Amino acid sequence: MTKEKLSEELLLEEEVLKQNEIVLFNDDVNTFDHVIDTLIYACDHTPEQAEQCSIIVHYKGKCTVKTGAYEDLKPRCSKLLQAGLSAEIV
């Protein structure tokens, strides 16, 4: 492997490592429908994806609902919080 190719692969790995996540937490307040609708709106989920995440959150207590660059996740997480959901970027 050439030195240039190795450097390129390391840079790609670093980009992947810099990915952040929005973690959604369970609560006893919001309905499944509200969580699903909010995930579709804020995170561009499909209805099926949003439903699966809401079920995971309900039974496991939390779920990663979006992965990406911090700059992309910050406004999405704000929308979740404004909708009354409990979420954070990690």
VENSULHU-V925807 format. One record per pair of residues at least 6 apart in sequence whose C-alpha atoms are under 6 Angstrom apart, sorted by sequence separation. I is the first residue (numbers start at 1). J is the second residue. D is the distance in whole Angstrom. If there is no record, write none. Layout:
{{I | J | D} {I | J | D}}
This chain:
{{39 | 45 | 6} {57 | 63 | 5} {39 | 50 | 6} {36 | 50 | 5} {36 | 51 | 6} {26 | 57 | 5} {26 | 58 | 6} {42 | 76 | 5} {26 | 61 | 5} {25 | 61 | 6} {26 | 62 | 6} {25 | 62 | 4} {42 | 79 | 6} {24 | 62 | 5} {24 | 63 | 5} {23 | 63 | 5} {23 | 64 | 4} {22 | 64 | 6} {23 | 65 | 6} {22 | 65 | 6} {22 | 66 | 5} {21 | 66 | 6} {21 | 67 | 4} {20 | 67 | 6} {20 | 68 | 5} {19 | 68 | 5} {20 | 69 | 6} {19 | 69 | 5} {20 | 70 | 6} {25 | 86 | 5} {24 | 86 | 6} {25 | 87 | 6} {24 | 87 | 4} {23 | 87 | 5} {23 | 88 | 5} {22 | 88 | 6} {22 | 89 | 4} {21 | 89 | 5} {21 | 90 | 5} {20 | 90 | 6}}
